[in-house]
Structure formats: C-alpha cells, structure tokens
C-alpha cells in the first residue's frame, strides 16, 4: 500500500521516540533576570530620553526583557518609572547621609554634598544627565498626581536631612542662629538644582565646581 506523503502513517502507540529528535521545550517562566540591573537600565533610558519619549519597546530593548516579562516584574510603564524614582531617591538618601555625616564643619559637609552631586550630574554615556528626579519628574508632575507626589517627597527628604545638619551647625555656633534652618536647607537644594540644570546644559565641571564653592561660602557664612 502506498502512503499518502501529505499524511504519513503514525507510529504505533507505545513506540519509542526517535532519539535524534530535539527534546520538546518545557513551558515555564522566562529566563531569570536581575531586578536591580533591569531597574538601572530602565532608569538610564528614562534619564536620557524622558518619561514621555520612552516607549515599552525602548524599555524592553534596554532591559533585555520582553513586554510580558516587564509587566510581570514591574507592572506598566508608569509603575516601572515610579520604581526607578524610588530607587534614585534611595540612592540620594544614602549619598546625602554619607556626605553630611562626620564631625567636621558645615562647609566641609556641603562641599561633599556638591561633589557627590556633580559626580552623578555629569555622568551619562552620551552627555551629562543632571538630576534624575529634576530632569524627568518635574515635567510629568504637572498632569500626574502620583509622579508629583513622588517628586515632592524626594525634595522633602532632602529638606529634612539638610535642615538637621544646619541645626547642628547652629548648636555648634558655626553659623548665625538667627538664620532659619529650613529656609537655608532649601537654598542648599536650590544650588543643587542649578548645578543639575547647568550640567545638563553642558557647562564644564570646573565652572560648576566654582559655583558650588561659592554656594558653600554663602550658606556657611557666619553673618
């Protein structure tokens, strides 16, 4: 009997499988990924292009994860972005606490704050990136209350850390006790924001360092 070539005879039930045939793929979860590394890559994409201009395809390319994996790990684009803001804020808290720690003067502490900030602001594979929070969240915060809240929380965290360090300087007699510590802290952050914007505009480290040094002298002056 001639077999139909388009419909070949099936092997009998129980027959041994062809040893040369490739093993069937097992269904299951996608390959493992490193959440911290994925967040870092996503942050880099948002940092360079901004939130609105970054698509899920861009994020998939940056992280090496397909869309279903991204959704499964982080949620939608906004949820992923908010997680990157949380990660950046955590990094900022650690860096700020390290810079402000120690028993030396307020001027020395503020000098470390601005030096650490410049290390971050001037980083980037293409050009200086500035502050991630300021560079990406400020625009989106106008229309999105969740991003606005995260943006405000980040600023208030810095306010609190710097205010406490200025109060210590008050107690030590380093600066005039009549100065409002909370207002002075916002002035410290105002210099940080200026450094961020000017770094992103392409100003040199030398020019930015000179501005930072002037800020330290102004803020830590006795009166």
Helices and strands as residue ranges (DSSP letters): G 5-7, H 35-49, H 56-63, H 67-74, H 77-100, H 106-121, H 132-132, I 133-137, H 138-140, H 145-172, H 181-200, H 205-219
